[in-house]
């Protein structure tokens, strides 16, 4: 199932309004987003960093944690009227202008 970002935002909105009853307020969702990023960070630090897995971390799924982050981000976008497709397109444009040579010229990346 291929879903565009815009479609995903619409699906999240529909789910929230039917199954989820209503959106949590924006500040609550911001806190939830930070929690989800923390859960993703915990897995990545253990998988790619120097920390070892605790028994309770071994069943965690990195892809699922990334999806949780994306879900809550889409909730916040819906609540604040942000079209993430449009925002991402503008962000690519900004980066292509601002960073067109920045990384190529970075000696640290060579």
Secondary structure, 3 states (H helix, E strand, C coil): CCCCHHHHHHHHHHHHHHCCCCCCCHHHHHHHHHHHHHHHHHHHHHHHCCCCCCHHHCCCCHHHHHHHHHHHHHHHHHHHCCCHHHHHHHHHHHHHHHCCCCCCCCHHHC
